[in-house]
Amino acid sequence: MASIQKSIRIPEEAIKEIEALASSIGKDFSGLARDLLIEAVKMRRCPGIMFADDPAGRRARIAGTGIDVWELVATFKGLGESYEELRKAYHWLSEQQIRSALSYYALYPDEIDGRISCNEEIDQERILKRFPFLAKPMGRK
């Protein structure tokens, strides 16, 4: 994505919060401020979506749930893109929550498809290579 340099005025309180957060996660101020601004724009475009961290990075999530957008979209694709089947699969989510996730996907398909692809590449061999402590000890059944 191309970037353009702009000058904006940011309240001192926000500057301090961004500096503290950047310091705690080892990011520079400009990079973090840019990321936060992009997330704010995405959340404004897709009410009901928020962002969460995990060891794999920061991801779009359906607000109020532990469900990442990519998870719901992967299920949707697996169900032949049937909205009715998706509603059944995620019966505890409101229609607005499901629509928010699908809207996010419509706006940011490359991001979500990338997450889905990354997840599909995970197999037992890759997991055991990264986390060898999960393997059964030799000589045990």
N, C-alpha and C positions, 0 to 999 in steps of 0.2 A: 504494500500500500504506500503510495507516495505521501510524503508529509510536507506541510507548508509551515513555515515559521510565522507565528502570530504573537502579538503581545496582549496579555489580558491582565486585569487587576483581580487579585485573589485576596480575600480577607485574611488577615494575619492568623486568625485562629485556624483556618483551613491549611495555611502554609505549615504551621506547627504540627498539625495532625499528619499531613502528608510526609513531612520530614521525619517524624517519629516512626511512622509506619515503614517508610523507605529504609530507614536505618535498621529496623528490627528484622526486615526480610532481605537485606543486602542488595537493595535496588537503588538506583539513583533517582533523585527527585523528579527529573523531567520524564523519565520512563514510567515511573509509577503514576504521576499526574496524568500522563497521556492515557495509560491503561484505565485509570478511574474515569476519565472523561468519556472514553469509548464505551465503557460499561454503562455509564449513566445514559448515554444516547440510546444504547440498545434497550435498556430497561424502560426508557420513556416510549420507545417505539413498540415495545411488547410488554404492556402492564401484566404483572403476574409472573414475570421472570426475574430471577436474581442470580447472583454469582456466588460460587463456593469454591474453596480450596480443598485439594487433597494431594496426596503424593504425586499424582499424575499431572497436576497443574490446576488452573482455574477453569471452571466450567459453568455453563448456563444451566440453571436448575429451575424447576417449577417451584415457585415460592410456597412455603408452608409444607413442603414435602421433602423427602430425601431423594427424589427422583430427578435425575439429570435429563435434560431435553433429549440428548442422544439416545438414552434408554427407551424413552417413549417412542421416538421416531423409528428406532430399530424394530421395536415391536410392531409398529404401524406397517412398516415395509414387510415384515414377516407375515403379516395378516393380509397381504395382497392390497394394502392401502385401503382397507375397508374401515370406514369411520365407525360403523356400528359395531364391528368386532373389537375395535380399539376401545370403545366405550365399555363393552363387556369385560375386556381384559383389565381395564383400570376403572372398575365400577365405583370405587371409593373417591375418585377425583370428580370435581365438578366439570360441567361442560366448558366453563370459562377457563379452567386450568388446562384442559386438553387443547382447547383452541389457542391458548397463549403459546403452548409448546409448538404446535403445528405452525402458528404464525411466525414464531422465531425461526423455525426451520425454513419456511418460505423465504424469509429475509436473509438468512445466513446459512444457505445449504452447504457451502464448502467447509465451514467450521464443523457442522454437525456430521456431515459425511466423513470428514477426517477422523473424528472421534469414533465413529462406527467402524471404519476401516482399521483403526488402531486396535480396537477391542477384538475384532475378528481375527487379527493376527496372533492373538494370545493362545497358546496351546500349553499342554502340560510340560513339554520339554523346556519351553521358554520360562515358565514359572519356576521350575526346579532349578534352572540355571541361575536365575536371579535370586531365588530364595531356597538355597540348598537345604536349609533346616527343615523344610517341609517333606523331604524324601524320607522314606522308611529307613531306619538304621540297618546296615548290612547285617545279615544273619538273623534278622527278625522277620516275622510274617505279619 
